[in-house]
Every structure is written in C-alpha cells, then in structure tokens.
Amino acid sequence: MPTANLLDRIEINPKVLAGKPIIKGTRLSVQFIVGLLGQGITMEEILQEYYRLTKEDILACLVFASKTLESNAFYPLQKVA
C-alpha cells in the first residue's frame, strides 16, 4: 500500500486525546503503538490484543512517525536517574 494511503489512516482531532495523532476510528495514539513496538511487542501480538486494528494501521503509525522525524528539529533527551 502506498505511503500516502497509509497516512490516510491517521487523524489529528483536538477533541480526541488532546490532539495526539491517532488511528482513525480509535482512541489509540501513534505514540502508543510505536511504544508497544519499541518494547518488543510484535505486530501480531498487537493485532491479537486490539482486534479492530489491521496490519496497515500499524504500518501507518510507523510511516507517520518516520515522516514526523524527517521534518523536525531534535534535542537531546534527558536521562532520568
């Protein structure tokens, strides 16, 4: 599926989760899904737990995160003791 079509699965609505990017039709944020993947949870495990999601929804989160990283300034993260 082309990247542009995947991005159609993500929406930003100030009335949902304080405007965080979410998967359309859900209250699941891009940040949440990418965080799960970062913790080592597999796409298959996410799809089992959130049965309304599709593989394309998860790929859309990754594409959105990638596109966001392309266009922003970066600052070092603070290490927490």
Backbone bond lengths (Angstrom), bond angles and torsions (degrees), N, CA, C in turn:
res aa  C-N    CA-C-N  psi(-1)  N-CA   C-N-CA  omega(-1)  CA-C   N-CA-C  phi
1 M - - - 1.452 - - 1.527 108.12 -
2 P 1.330 118.00 130.69 1.465 120.67 -179.99 1.531 112.00 -60.31
3 T 1.331 114.96 149.06 1.461 121.58 -178.56 1.516 112.49 -53.52
4 A 1.331 117.66 -43.63 1.468 120.68 -178.43 1.521 110.89 -59.06
5 N 1.323 117.26 -40.69 1.465 120.44 178.67 1.523 111.41 -66.36
6 L 1.322 116.75 -37.58 1.460 119.64 177.94 1.520 110.60 -63.39
7 L 1.313 117.01 -41.21 1.462 120.13 -178.65 1.521 112.41 -65.29
8 D 1.326 117.66 -21.27 1.465 120.61 175.63 1.525 111.46 -65.12
9 R 1.319 117.39 -16.21 1.461 121.46 -179.45 1.530 112.31 -82.18
10 I 1.323 117.23 -8.80 1.466 122.03 -178.31 1.520 108.94 -106.73
11 E 1.332 115.85 137.25 1.464 118.97 176.52 1.521 110.20 -134.97
12 I 1.318 114.13 155.60 1.457 121.97 175.83 1.513 106.60 -122.25
13 N 1.318 115.46 116.73 1.456 121.95 -178.45 1.524 107.20 -130.96
14 P 1.339 117.53 116.31 1.461 119.25 -177.37 1.531 113.89 -58.67
15 K 1.326 117.03 -16.15 1.466 120.52 -179.40 1.532 112.83 -89.04
16 V 1.326 116.46 -4.93 1.469 120.43 -178.61 1.526 109.03 -122.41
17 L 1.318 116.38 123.08 1.475 122.88 178.88 1.527 112.70 50.27
18 A 1.309 116.37 40.93 1.473 122.48 176.77 1.530 112.30 57.20
19 G 1.323 116.91 29.82 1.459 120.58 175.90 1.516 115.34 84.80
20 K 1.333 117.01 7.78 1.472 118.24 176.36 1.524 108.85 -66.52
21 P 1.330 117.89 147.62 1.466 120.15 175.82 1.526 109.79 -63.25
22 I 1.332 115.85 131.34 1.461 121.66 -178.59 1.524 109.97 -129.53
23 I 1.312 115.25 164.25 1.458 120.93 171.27 1.522 106.42 -76.87
24 K 1.335 116.13 126.85 1.469 120.84 -177.96 1.521 111.44 -49.95
25 G 1.332 114.34 138.26 1.454 120.24 176.77 1.521 114.41 78.90
26 T 1.337 116.55 5.97 1.467 120.76 179.62 1.523 108.83 -132.64
27 R 1.305 115.01 177.38 1.455 121.62 169.95 1.533 108.93 -114.83
28 L 1.319 116.11 27.59 1.462 121.97 179.21 1.520 108.88 -97.77
29 S 1.323 115.70 120.11 1.464 119.57 -177.29 1.525 111.40 -82.87
30 V 1.323 114.09 155.95 1.468 121.26 173.47 1.525 108.56 -56.77
31 Q 1.319 116.27 -43.71 1.468 121.67 -179.83 1.528 110.99 -57.06
32 F 1.318 117.30 -43.54 1.463 121.86 -179.32 1.529 110.89 -62.72
33 I 1.329 116.37 -47.74 1.471 120.37 -177.65 1.523 110.93 -66.23
34 V 1.324 117.46 -44.81 1.466 120.26 178.76 1.530 109.67 -63.81
35 G 1.319 116.60 -37.30 1.464 120.65 177.04 1.521 112.37 -62.17
36 L 1.328 116.75 -41.87 1.466 119.97 176.86 1.521 110.75 -60.22
37 L 1.328 116.03 -45.99 1.465 119.93 179.17 1.524 110.42 -62.03
38 G 1.329 116.61 -39.17 1.462 121.43 178.99 1.523 113.17 -65.38
39 Q 1.322 116.64 -25.46 1.466 121.42 177.55 1.526 111.94 -83.29
40 G 1.331 115.79 -0.91 1.459 119.73 178.25 1.516 114.51 93.92
41 I 1.323 116.81 4.63 1.458 119.78 176.39 1.525 107.28 -74.06
42 T 1.307 117.16 131.74 1.462 120.58 -175.24 1.526 111.31 -79.81
43 M 1.314 114.13 161.14 1.456 119.83 176.54 1.528 109.83 -58.43
44 E 1.313 116.67 -40.89 1.462 120.94 -179.52 1.528 111.29 -62.30
45 E 1.330 116.72 -40.41 1.468 120.43 178.77 1.527 111.16 -65.99
46 I 1.323 116.37 -40.19 1.468 120.18 177.69 1.522 109.69 -63.18
47 L 1.327 116.48 -44.21 1.465 120.25 -179.44 1.529 111.82 -64.57
48 Q 1.312 117.73 -32.70 1.468 120.50 177.02 1.527 110.99 -70.11
49 E 1.323 116.51 -40.47 1.465 120.94 -177.49 1.527 111.81 -74.70
50 Y 1.318 116.43 -38.94 1.472 122.37 -178.23 1.525 107.09 -114.80
51 Y 1.320 115.48 78.00 1.463 122.69 -169.34 1.522 114.36 -61.74
52 R 1.334 118.89 -19.05 1.468 120.33 178.72 1.528 112.00 -80.72
53 L 1.318 117.07 -14.79 1.462 119.93 179.32 1.521 110.51 -77.78
54 T 1.332 114.15 156.92 1.459 120.97 174.66 1.528 109.32 -120.03
55 K 1.307 115.07 165.22 1.464 120.30 175.41 1.523 109.88 -55.66
56 E 1.327 116.73 -39.19 1.461 121.20 -179.34 1.526 111.53 -64.75
57 D 1.336 117.94 -33.63 1.467 120.78 176.83 1.528 110.52 -62.58
58 I 1.319 115.77 -43.55 1.465 119.85 -179.74 1.522 110.49 -68.35
59 L 1.325 116.87 -42.13 1.468 119.87 176.24 1.523 110.65 -61.43
60 A 1.326 117.18 -36.94 1.466 121.10 178.26 1.525 110.46 -61.44
61 C 1.323 117.40 -39.04 1.466 120.70 177.53 1.525 110.77 -62.02
62 L 1.319 116.34 -42.51 1.465 120.18 179.56 1.524 111.60 -67.01
63 V 1.317 116.93 -41.20 1.464 120.48 177.93 1.526 109.75 -64.09
64 F 1.331 117.08 -44.14 1.462 120.67 179.45 1.529 110.31 -60.25
65 A 1.327 116.98 -46.09 1.463 120.62 179.14 1.523 110.81 -60.95
66 S 1.311 116.91 -42.89 1.460 121.29 179.26 1.523 111.61 -62.56
67 K 1.331 116.45 -45.80 1.467 120.47 179.89 1.525 110.75 -64.51
68 T 1.325 116.93 -37.38 1.460 120.81 178.70 1.523 110.47 -64.09
69 L 1.316 116.90 -40.90 1.462 120.77 179.68 1.523 112.31 -67.81
70 E 1.312 117.76 -25.05 1.466 121.31 178.95 1.519 112.07 -67.73
71 S 1.322 116.87 -27.87 1.459 118.70 -166.21 1.523 115.36 -117.48
72 N 1.312 119.09 16.83 1.457 120.40 -178.01 1.515 112.11 -125.18
73 A 1.333 114.62 158.13 1.459 120.68 172.14 1.526 107.78 -77.30
74 F 1.309 116.72 155.63 1.454 120.74 -177.40 1.514 110.52 -122.07
75 Y 1.308 115.36 146.41 1.455 123.02 179.61 1.521 107.64 -132.13
76 P 1.336 116.90 145.43 1.460 118.57 -179.98 1.531 110.80 -62.43
77 L 1.321 115.61 143.03 1.461 120.72 176.18 1.523 109.30 -80.16
78 Q 1.315 116.21 143.55 1.459 121.39 176.45 1.522 108.87 -81.02
79 K 1.310 116.51 133.47 1.459 120.16 175.66 1.520 108.34 -82.28
80 V 1.321 115.16 134.79 1.457 120.52 178.48 1.517 108.50 -97.27
81 A 1.323 115.52 131.13 1.476 119.95 -177.79 1.498 112.12 -71.33
